[in-house]
Amino acid sequence: MTLEVLLPNESAVQQLSRLPGLRCRVYQGEGEVSQEARGSTVWVPPFLATLDVPGVLAQLPQLDVIQLLSAGAERFVEHVPHGVILCNARGAHSGATAEWIVAAMLASIRQFPRFLGAQARGEWDNPWNAELAGRRVLVVGAGDIGTAVGRRLQGFEVDVTYVARSAREGVSAVSELPDLLGQHDIVVLLVPMTSETRGMVDSDFLAAMPDGTLLVNAARGPVVHTDALLAELTSQRLYAALDVTDPEPLPSGHPLWSAPNLLLTPHIAGSVPRAGERALAVVTAQLERLLAGQPLQNVVSGAY
């Protein structure tokens, strides 16, 4: 069996060359797919690239599988042709993203941005600040990244509550959020981007959070209603740490840049040196399954 695989770069081709039974070609996400690559049955799109997904799919009539390098699949779900399997790279970026979340919690609560500003001004600021110990953390999204966050918070003396679409052992249902929000000091967003989660963090959601609560968004920018969050930050009632924004990239002059009580990073939670290596390990395992005639993992069904 020979698999015709369309990969995002030559580096991926070299790393996958050890697998027998592959015929690999490169498409970096710009322009037309070459004629010899249009018979590809597996497509691995570039990571976080701007793509004309429907346009590319129209040039791949033999496609059977789309294997993403990211956990998020929202840009592909609505465009997947009938009979094509869409898979994400669940687990590839969990550790790095969970690490960013814990770092963002600590930096925000210990007021590192404030002290970095004082350092830049050459000022010895008031040394009093808060601590993570004793906080109640609500993780909205109990998937692989959420559980990775919980593991990394062990030893910080915090209580962690998980929320998902439906309840299961150790996990509350999303329908319980209105009551849970008022009982927690930190809210971490890790939900996938779907029609249900777009704008879920609106003015009512934020109003249910107690004064001084920290909102950490490592999901997608549109999960949070930007104007509603800006209102809470401007009043300095809430705090936030964002790795994603709406719009994104955040344009120059946008009010989020100067909002108080905000730690902002440019969608870099998973951008670490080994990110590509881990994502390609997921791709390799999936291709091995295809070659062996085994079912694929990380299959995205429905909205997610």
N, C-alpha and C positions, 0 to 999 in steps of 0.2 A: 504494500500500500504506500502510495506517495501522496503527501499533503502539499498542496500549493499554498504557501503562507506569505502574507503581505505584512512586512515588519516596518517599524518606524525609522530605523537607521541601520547603518552598516555594523555598528557595535552590537546590536541585537542579533544580526545575522551571524557574526563571529561567535557570539556566546551560545547560539543554538546549533552551531554547525556540528556539534558532537552527536546530535540526534540523527540516526539514520532514517531515511524515508521522507525527508523534507526537501522541498524545492522552494527556496526563500528569495523574495524580491523586496525592494524597498519602496515605500511611499511615505514621504515626510509630511504630507498634509497640505501641500500646495500644488496647484495646477491639476492637470489631468493624470489619471492613472495610466501608466504605459500599457500598450497593447498586449505585451507578453504577460503583464501582471493581472489582466482582467479575468483570467481564469482562476484566480485565487479562491480557495474555499474557506480559508481562515484569514481574518483581518485583525491585526493588532494595531489600533490607532495610536498616534503619538500622544504622550502624556500631557494633559491640560492644554493641548493645542487648539487654536481657533480653526474649526473645520466646517465645511459645507457637508454635513453628514448625509443629507438626502442625495446631494450631487455625487458624492463618492459611492454611495450604495448603488446608485443607478448604473455605475460603471463596473459593478461586480456581480454579474448575473448568476455566477456559480457559487456564491457565498453560502456557507453553512453555519459558520461560527464567527461572532465578534467577541474577541477577548480583550477587555480593557486593561490598562495599566493602573487604573485608579479604582477606588472603592465607589465613588460617585458615578452613577450611570444616567443621570437625569437628561443629559444632552442626547442620549441615544434611544431611550426607551420608546418614545413615540414614533421613531423612524424605522424601527427594526422590521424588515419585511417578513411576511408570513413564512414560517418554516425555518427561519434563522434563529439560532440560539445566541442570546446575549449573556456574557459572563463578566463579572467584575473581578478586581484583584483584592478581594477581601483578605485582610490580614497583612498585606504587604506594607501598609503605612501605619498600622495600628500603634506600634511601639513609639515611633517618632511623634505621632500626633498626641498620644497620651502624655508623652514627656512634655510637649509644649503646653498642654492643658495644666499640668501640675506646676510648671514653671510660671505660667501666666497667673495662676492662683497666688503663688508665693510672692511674685513680683508686685501684684496689685495690692495684696493685703499688707505686705511689708513696705509698701509705698516706694518701691525702687524708682519709678519715674520721677517722683517728687525729689528724691535725693540725688538723682542724676542731674536734674535741673539745678539743684543747689550746688552740686559739684562744678557744673559748667560756669556758674556765676561766682564761684569761689566763696560760697557762704556755708557756714556751719549751722545747719537747720536743726529744729527741735528734734531730739532723738526718739520721741515717743511715737510708736506705731502699733499696729495690731498683730495678731498671730493666727496661723491656720489651725492650730490645735483647738479642739472643742467645737469646730464648725460642723454644720449639718449640710451635706452636699447632695443635691438632687441632680442625677444624671438622666437627661431626657434622651433616650436612645440606648438600649441595652444590648447592642451588638458587640462585635469584636473590639472596637475601640473603647466602648463604654466599660467593658470588663477589664481591659488593659488599664484604664484610668483607675478603676477600683483596686487593682493589684498594686499600682504605684502609690496609692494613697495609704496603703497599709503601713502602720508605724507613725502616721501623722496625727493619730488620736482624733480622727474625724468619724462621723457617722455618714454612711453613703446609702442613698435610696435610689433605686433604678425604676425608670418608667419606660414602657414600650407600648406598641399599638394595642396589645392584648396582655392581660395579666397571666403570669405563670409563677411558679415557686420563686420567691425572692424578688419578683418584679411586679410593680403596680401597673395598672392600665392607664393609658393616656387620659381617659375620662376622669381620673382622680386628680388630675393636675390642679384644678382650681383650689382644692383643699390643701394639696401638698405644697404649693408655692408659698403659702403663708407660714410654713413650718421649717423653711430652710434658709440658710445664709448664703449659699452659693448655688447657682443653677447653671449646669453645663449642657449645651445643646450639641447633640450628635446625631440628629435625625437626618434621613435622606431627603433630598429635595423632590417633593411630589406636590400634586395639586392640594393635598391635604395639609402639608406642612408649610406651604408658601404663606407667609404672613401670619403664622400661628402665634408668634410673639408680637402681639398688638398692644394697644393701650390697656386693654382689660387684663391681659396676661401680666404686663409690667406692673399695673396697679395692685395686683394680688401679691406682689413680692414686697416683703417688709423693707422699711427704710434701711439703707446701708447694704442691701443685698448686692452681691457681685454676679453679673451675667457673663458667662464665658461662651463665646460662639466659635466652635471649630467645625461647624456643619457647612452651611452655605449662607451667603449674605441675605438672599430673599426670604429666609426663614424668619428674619426679624424685620419688623416695620421700622425703617430707618427714622422717619420723623417722630414716631412715638418714642423710640429710644433716645433720640436727641433731646426731646422735651424732658425726659427723666434725668439725663446727664446734665443738661443746662441748669436744672433746678438743684443739682447735686444731691438728689435723693438716692439715686442708685449709682453703682459702679459697673464698668464693663471692661472685658478684655476680648478683643475681636481679632481673629485671623482672617476673617472673610467679611465683606461688606456688600451693600447694595446701594449704589452701583459699584462695580469692580472691573478694572482697577479704579480706585478712588481718585476722582479728578482733582487737580489743583484748585484750591479755594473752597473745597467742600467743607461744610461746617463740622464734619466729624474730625477733621484734622486738628481743630482747636477746641474740641469739646472737653470740658473738665471731667475728671474721674474716669478717663479712658486710657487703656493701654491698647495700642494698635500695631499689628504686624501685617505685612503684605502677602497673606496666603502662603506662608512658609512653614506651617506646622509639620508637613511631611517632606519638606525639601531638604533632605540630608544626603550626604555622600553615598550611602548605601541604598537609597530609595530605588534607584534603577535596578540594582542587583536583586533586591528583594522582589520587585515587580516581575522581573524576568524569570525568577525562580517559580513564580506562580504560573507564568506562561509556559515554561518548560514542563511543569507537572501536568498542565492541561493538554499539551501536545502529546505527551507520553500516553495519556489516557486515550486520546483520539486514535493514536497509532495502535494501541492495544485493544481498541473497540470497547473501552470502558466508559461509563457515564461521566459527564463533566461535572465539576464542582462549581460553586459560586454562581449558579444560574440565576439570572434576574428574571422574575416572573411578575406579571402585572405591572403596577406602577413602580414596584421595586422588589 
